[in-house]
Amino acid sequence: MTETIDSTDGSAEDRARGDRPVVAASVTGLPKIISFSSLVKCGDEVWIEHGGSLYRLRRTKQDKLILTK
């Protein structure tokens, strides 16, 4: 049996770009898939805390992702 969570509250802009909804990992151990737009909601970057360090994940003008410490 597979358990997923489908978030259909994405914006029209997210859907126009083809961004996927948030999907939880299944019981088979597959990774969780989250669209970047779902993470940032209001902008082009998100700050992530991991192991006591801060990381910045941002989208460039060329629509690439850059992770910096």
C-alpha atoms as a printed R data frame, in Angstrom:
   type eleno elety resid chain resno      x      y       z
1  ATOM     1    CA   MET     A     1  0.000  0.000   0.000
2  ATOM     2    CA   THR     A     2  1.289  3.477  -0.905
3  ATOM     3    CA   GLU     A     3  0.527  6.552   1.167
4  ATOM     4    CA   THR     A     4  0.758  9.945  -0.521
5  ATOM     5    CA   ILE     A     5 -0.265 13.488   0.305
6  ATOM     6    CA   ASP     A     6 -1.386 15.613  -2.616
7  ATOM     7    CA   SER     A     7 -1.387 19.368  -2.079
8  ATOM     8    CA   THR     A     8 -3.665 20.931  -4.691
9  ATOM     9    CA   ASP     A     9 -3.412 24.460  -3.306
10 ATOM    10    CA   GLY     A    10 -0.578 25.445  -5.671
11 ATOM    11    CA   SER     A    11 -0.934 28.756  -7.466
12 ATOM    12    CA   ALA     A    12 -1.952 29.097 -11.102
13 ATOM    13    CA   GLU     A    13  1.630 30.211 -11.758
14 ATOM    14    CA   ASP     A    14  2.950 26.959 -10.246
15 ATOM    15    CA   ARG     A    15  0.608 24.916 -12.409
16 ATOM    16    CA   ALA     A    16  1.500 26.940 -15.534
17 ATOM    17    CA   ARG     A    17  5.185 26.161 -14.969
18 ATOM    18    CA   GLY     A    18  4.328 22.501 -14.519
19 ATOM    19    CA   ASP     A    19  5.450 22.371 -10.888
20 ATOM    20    CA   ARG     A    20  4.433 19.196  -9.131
21 ATOM    21    CA   PRO     A    21  2.340 19.189  -5.974
22 ATOM    22    CA   VAL     A    22  3.940 18.139  -2.703
23 ATOM    23    CA   VAL     A    23  4.015 14.338  -2.538
24 ATOM    24    CA   ALA     A    24  4.952 12.414   0.599
25 ATOM    25    CA   ALA     A    25  7.250  9.407   0.466
26 ATOM    26    CA   SER     A    26  5.545  6.088   0.054
27 ATOM    27    CA   VAL     A    27  5.958  3.156   2.369
28 ATOM    28    CA   THR     A    28  8.307  1.676  -0.237
29 ATOM    29    CA   GLY     A    29 10.951  4.220   0.760
30 ATOM    30    CA   LEU     A    30 10.835  6.452  -2.322
31 ATOM    31    CA   PRO     A    31 12.027 10.035  -1.753
32 ATOM    32    CA   LYS     A    32  9.639 12.895  -1.064
33 ATOM    33    CA   ILE     A    33  9.183 15.222  -4.045
34 ATOM    34    CA   ILE     A    34  8.517 18.902  -3.323
35 ATOM    35    CA   SER     A    35  8.400 21.572  -6.012
36 ATOM    36    CA   PHE     A    36 10.712 24.512  -5.443
37 ATOM    37    CA   SER     A    37  7.746 26.867  -5.761
38 ATOM    38    CA   SER     A    38  6.051 25.079  -2.861
39 ATOM    39    CA   LEU     A    39  9.131 25.717  -0.729
40 ATOM    40    CA   VAL     A    40  9.543 29.406  -1.475
41 ATOM    41    CA   LYS     A    41  5.920 30.564  -1.958
42 ATOM    42    CA   CYS     A    42  6.942 34.276  -1.809
43 ATOM    43    CA   GLY     A    43 10.174 34.709  -3.709
44 ATOM    44    CA   ASP     A    44 13.091 32.882  -5.223
45 ATOM    45    CA   GLU     A    45 15.026 31.636  -2.202
46 ATOM    46    CA   VAL     A    46 14.719 29.588   0.949
47 ATOM    47    CA   TRP     A    47 17.095 29.306   3.917
48 ATOM    48    CA   ILE     A    48 17.689 25.808   5.285
49 ATOM    49    CA   GLU     A    49 19.181 24.996   8.703
50 ATOM    50    CA   HIS     A    50 21.073 21.719   8.846
51 ATOM    51    CA   GLY     A    51 23.543 20.547  11.455
52 ATOM    52    CA   GLY     A    52 23.893 24.001  12.971
53 ATOM    53    CA   SER     A    53 24.712 25.642   9.621
54 ATOM    54    CA   LEU     A    54 22.552 27.820   7.383
55 ATOM    55    CA   TYR     A    55 22.269 27.136   3.667
56 ATOM    56    CA   ARG     A    56 20.655 29.315   1.011
57 ATOM    57    CA   LEU     A    57 18.827 27.651  -1.872
58 ATOM    58    CA   ARG     A    58 17.896 30.095  -4.604
59 ATOM    59    CA   ARG     A    59 16.605 30.158  -8.168
60 ATOM    60    CA   THR     A    60 18.633 32.150 -10.709
61 ATOM    61    CA   LYS     A    61 17.331 34.229 -13.606
62 ATOM    62    CA   GLN     A    62 18.247 31.276 -15.847
63 ATOM    63    CA   ASP     A    63 15.920 29.070 -13.732
64 ATOM    64    CA   LYS     A    64 18.813 27.098 -12.178
65 ATOM    65    CA   LEU     A    65 19.104 26.265  -8.477
66 ATOM    66    CA   ILE     A    66 22.152 27.232  -6.404
67 ATOM    67    CA   LEU     A    67 22.817 25.976  -2.865
68 ATOM    68    CA   THR     A    68 25.370 27.988  -0.877
69 ATOM    69    CA   LYS     A    69 26.562 27.720   2.718
